[in-house]
């Protein structure tokens, strides 16, 4: 174990012998740090935090601090990180609000500088948060989602798998899998590049695009569009969209950008 002499490491921390801890880092009691982790200078790992293996924590990051929630009563709650995550400078990740609740990150996530993960959030695997990206409490983010710089996501919002959220966006409603969010909670299309990079075929991507057009550009209600999709023997990706929209939601489902439905329904004479 390599611990810089200026680091402060509590005697009650459980640290693998292969961990490296840099100058002026602080590791509190009841922290577990797995094999191969590197803790850079001035990083702070608060109590009730567990880091899996091979995580890289950059300078000034704070993991496991108390939630920014007036309902917090000071009881034990937790932060759990999986393996191979990169946490860049001044990222903050807060522990759960209610007793024994958790904030959870999966594996291979990349949280860029100054991004924030609020209490009770759950991030899947290979999630990317760009610089200044802010997640409020109880947000769920699916695998392989990319949330761009200085975007904000309202509490209890769900972001589906392989979604792309543009920089500076404000997402206050749920964004279904494979979709692109932009502006003020607008669903503006599918994440075609992300789907292609994930190895999905042109046919699968075309069917996701057709599902988007039916849901967002046809003028149908979500209920009617979902019924029509279910009758069409959807592929696994479209079924994932259906299941996401039908699942319980506290925020509702993001809609199309203003005017998108009316524009899609124009005749050639209108244009």
C-alpha positions as CSV (number, residue, x, y, z in Angstrom):
1,X,0.0,0.0,0.0
2,X,1.3,3.4,-1.0
3,X,0.0,6.2,1.3
4,X,1.5,9.7,1.1
5,X,2.6,10.9,4.6
6,X,0.3,13.9,4.4
7,X,-2.8,11.9,3.7
8,X,-5.2,11.3,6.6
9,X,-6.5,7.7,6.7
10,X,-8.8,6.6,9.5
11,X,-7.9,3.4,11.3
12,X,-11.3,2.0,10.7
13,X,-11.0,2.2,6.9
14,X,-10.7,-1.1,5.0
15,X,-8.2,-0.5,2.2
16,X,-6.7,-3.1,-0.1
17,X,-2.9,-3.3,0.0
18,X,-2.6,-2.3,-3.7
19,X,-4.3,1.1,-3.2
20,X,-2.4,4.3,-3.8
21,X,-3.4,7.4,-1.8
22,X,-1.9,10.8,-2.7
23,X,-1.0,13.9,-0.7
24,X,-3.6,15.5,1.6
25,X,-6.3,12.9,0.7
26,X,-8.7,12.1,3.4
27,X,-10.2,8.6,4.0
28,X,-12.7,8.3,6.8
29,X,-13.8,5.4,9.0
30,X,-16.1,2.8,7.6
31,X,-14.8,3.2,4.1
32,X,-13.9,0.2,1.9
33,X,-11.5,0.7,-1.1
34,X,-10.9,-2.2,-3.4
35,X,-7.8,-3.4,-5.2
36,X,-6.0,-1.2,-7.7
37,X,-7.8,2.1,-6.8
38,X,-5.8,5.3,-7.0
39,X,-6.8,8.3,-4.8
40,X,-5.3,11.5,-6.1
41,X,-4.3,14.6,-3.9
42,X,-7.0,16.3,-1.8
43,X,-9.7,13.8,-2.7
44,X,-12.1,13.0,0.2
45,X,-13.7,9.6,0.7
46,X,-16.4,10.0,3.4
47,X,-17.7,7.3,5.7
48,X,-20.1,4.6,4.5
49,X,-18.5,4.7,1.0
50,X,-17.5,1.5,-0.8
51,X,-15.2,1.6,-3.9
52,X,-14.8,-1.5,-6.0
53,X,-11.7,-2.4,-7.8
54,X,-9.5,-0.2,-10.1
55,X,-11.3,3.1,-9.6
56,X,-9.4,6.3,-10.3
57,X,-10.4,9.3,-8.0
58,X,-8.9,12.6,-9.2
59,X,-7.9,15.7,-7.1
60,X,-10.6,17.4,-5.1
61,X,-13.4,14.9,-5.6
62,X,-15.7,14.2,-2.7
63,X,-17.4,10.9,-2.5
64,X,-20.0,10.0,0.1
65,X,-20.8,13.3,1.7
66,X,-24.1,13.9,3.3
67,X,-27.1,14.6,1.0
68,X,-28.2,18.1,0.2
69,X,-31.7,17.3,1.5
70,X,-33.5,18.9,4.4
71,X,-35.2,15.5,5.1
72,X,-31.8,13.9,6.0
73,X,-31.8,12.9,9.7
74,X,-28.1,12.0,10.0
75,X,-28.7,8.2,9.9
76,X,-26.3,5.8,8.1
77,X,-26.7,5.7,4.3
78,X,-24.3,4.7,1.6
79,X,-22.4,5.3,-1.6
80,X,-21.5,2.2,-3.7
81,X,-19.2,2.4,-6.7
82,X,-18.4,-0.6,-8.9
83,X,-15.2,-1.2,-10.8
84,X,-13.1,0.7,-13.3
85,X,-14.8,4.1,-12.8
86,X,-13.0,7.4,-13.5
87,X,-14.0,10.3,-11.2
88,X,-12.4,13.5,-12.3
89,X,-11.6,16.7,-10.4
90,X,-14.1,18.1,-8.0
91,X,-16.9,15.6,-8.7
92,X,-19.3,15.3,-5.8
93,X,-21.3,12.1,-5.1
94,X,-23.7,12.2,-2.1
95,X,-25.0,9.3,-0.1
96,X,-28.7,8.4,0.3
97,X,-31.2,10.4,2.3
98,X,-33.2,7.8,4.1
99,X,-31.6,5.3,6.5
100,X,-29.7,2.5,4.8
101,X,-30.5,3.8,1.3
102,X,-27.8,4.0,-1.3
103,X,-26.4,6.1,-4.2
104,X,-25.0,3.6,-6.7
105,X,-22.7,3.8,-9.7
106,X,-22.0,0.7,-11.9
107,X,-18.8,-0.1,-13.7
108,X,-16.7,1.8,-16.2
109,X,-18.5,5.1,-15.6
110,X,-16.7,8.3,-16.5
111,X,-17.7,11.4,-14.4
112,X,-15.9,14.5,-15.8
113,X,-14.8,17.5,-13.7
114,X,-17.4,19.3,-11.5
115,X,-20.2,16.9,-12.3
116,X,-22.6,16.1,-9.4
117,X,-24.5,12.9,-8.5
118,X,-27.2,13.6,-6.0
119,X,-28.5,11.4,-3.2
120,X,-30.1,8.1,-4.1
121,X,-29.2,8.3,-7.8
122,X,-28.5,5.0,-9.6
123,X,-26.2,5.0,-12.6
124,X,-25.7,1.9,-14.8
125,X,-22.5,0.8,-16.5
126,X,-20.4,3.0,-18.9
127,X,-22.4,6.1,-18.1
128,X,-20.6,9.4,-19.0
129,X,-21.3,12.7,-17.3
130,X,-19.5,15.6,-19.0
131,X,-18.2,18.6,-17.2
132,X,-20.7,20.4,-14.9
133,X,-23.4,17.9,-15.5
134,X,-25.8,17.8,-12.5
135,X,-28.1,15.0,-11.4
136,X,-30.6,15.8,-8.7
137,X,-31.7,13.2,-6.1
138,X,-33.3,9.8,-7.1
139,X,-32.3,10.1,-10.8
140,X,-31.9,6.8,-12.7
141,X,-29.5,6.6,-15.6
142,X,-29.3,3.5,-17.9
143,X,-26.2,1.8,-19.3
144,X,-24.1,3.7,-21.9
145,X,-26.0,7.0,-21.5
146,X,-24.0,10.1,-22.4
147,X,-25.1,13.3,-20.6
148,X,-23.3,16.4,-21.9
149,X,-21.8,19.4,-20.2
150,X,-23.8,21.7,-17.9
151,X,-27.0,19.8,-18.5
152,X,-29.3,19.3,-15.5
153,X,-31.7,16.5,-14.6
154,X,-34.6,17.0,-12.2
155,X,-35.1,14.7,-9.2
156,X,-36.8,11.3,-9.8
157,X,-36.3,11.6,-13.6
158,X,-35.3,8.4,-15.5
159,X,-32.8,8.5,-18.4
160,X,-32.9,5.3,-20.5
161,X,-30.2,3.2,-21.8
162,X,-28.0,4.6,-24.6
163,X,-29.6,8.0,-24.4
164,X,-27.8,11.2,-25.4
165,X,-28.5,14.5,-23.6
166,X,-27.2,17.7,-25.2
167,X,-25.1,20.3,-23.5
168,X,-27.0,22.8,-21.4
169,X,-30.3,20.8,-21.5
170,X,-32.9,20.8,-18.8
171,X,-34.5,17.4,-18.4
172,X,-37.5,17.3,-16.1
173,X,-39.3,14.3,-17.7
174,X,-38.2,10.7,-18.4
175,X,-36.2,10.2,-21.6
176,X,-36.9,6.7,-23.1
177,X,-34.0,4.4,-24.2
178,X,-32.0,5.3,-27.3
179,X,-33.4,8.8,-27.6
180,X,-31.7,12.2,-27.8
181,X,-32.8,14.9,-25.3
182,X,-32.3,18.6,-26.0
183,X,-33.3,22.0,-24.7
184,X,-36.3,22.0,-22.3
185,X,-37.1,18.3,-21.9
186,X,-37.6,17.8,-25.7
187,X,-37.0,14.3,-27.3
188,X,-35.6,15.3,-30.7
189,X,-34.6,12.0,-32.3
190,X,-32.8,8.7,-31.7
191,X,-29.1,8.3,-30.7
192,X,-28.2,6.7,-34.0
193,X,-24.4,7.1,-33.5
194,X,-24.6,5.5,-30.1
195,X,-26.7,2.6,-31.3
196,X,-24.3,2.0,-34.2
197,X,-21.3,2.1,-31.9
198,X,-23.0,-0.4,-29.6
199,X,-23.1,-2.9,-32.4
200,X,-26.7,-2.8,-33.4
201,X,-27.6,-3.5,-37.0
202,X,-29.0,-1.0,-39.6
203,X,-32.3,-2.9,-39.5
204,X,-32.6,-2.6,-35.7
205,X,-31.7,1.1,-35.8
206,X,-34.3,1.7,-38.5
207,X,-37.0,0.0,-36.4
208,X,-36.1,2.2,-33.4
209,X,-36.4,5.3,-35.7
210,X,-39.8,4.1,-36.9
211,X,-40.9,3.7,-33.3
212,X,-39.7,7.2,-32.5
213,X,-41.7,8.6,-35.4
214,X,-44.8,6.8,-34.3
215,X,-44.5,7.9,-30.7
216,X,-43.4,11.5,-31.3
217,X,-44.4,12.6,-34.8
218,X,-47.6,10.8,-35.7
219,X,-49.9,12.9,-33.5
220,X,-51.1,9.8,-31.6
221,X,-51.2,9.7,-27.8
222,X,-48.5,7.6,-26.2
223,X,-51.1,5.1,-25.2
224,X,-52.4,4.6,-28.7
225,X,-48.9,4.6,-30.2
226,X,-47.7,2.0,-27.7
227,X,-50.7,-0.2,-28.5
228,X,-49.8,-0.1,-32.2
229,X,-46.1,-0.8,-31.5
230,X,-47.1,-3.8,-29.4
231,X,-49.2,-5.2,-32.3
232,X,-46.2,-5.0,-34.7
233,X,-44.0,-7.7,-33.2
234,X,-41.4,-5.2,-32.0
235,X,-37.7,-6.1,-31.9
236,X,-35.9,-6.2,-28.5
237,X,-34.9,-2.5,-28.7
238,X,-38.4,-1.3,-29.5
239,X,-39.8,-3.6,-26.7
240,X,-37.3,-1.9,-24.3
241,X,-38.8,1.5,-25.3
242,X,-42.3,0.2,-24.7
243,X,-41.5,-1.2,-21.3
244,X,-39.8,2.0,-20.2
245,X,-42.8,4.1,-21.2
246,X,-45.3,1.8,-19.5
247,X,-43.2,1.6,-16.3
248,X,-44.3,3.7,-13.3
249,X,-43.0,7.3,-13.6
250,X,-43.0,10.2,-11.2
251,X,-42.2,12.7,-13.9
252,X,-44.0,11.6,-17.1
253,X,-42.4,11.0,-20.5
254,X,-40.5,13.7,-22.4
255,X,-42.4,15.0,-25.5
256,X,-41.3,16.2,-28.9
257,X,-39.9,19.6,-29.6
258,X,-42.6,22.3,-30.1
259,X,-44.2,22.1,-33.6
260,X,-42.6,18.7,-34.4
261,X,-45.9,16.9,-34.8
262,X,-47.6,19.5,-36.9
263,X,-44.6,19.8,-39.1
264,X,-44.5,16.0,-39.7
265,X,-48.1,16.0,-40.7
266,X,-47.8,18.7,-43.4
267,X,-48.8,17.8,-46.9
268,X,-46.5,18.6,-49.9
269,X,-48.8,21.5,-50.7
270,X,-48.2,23.0,-47.3
271,X,-44.5,23.0,-47.9
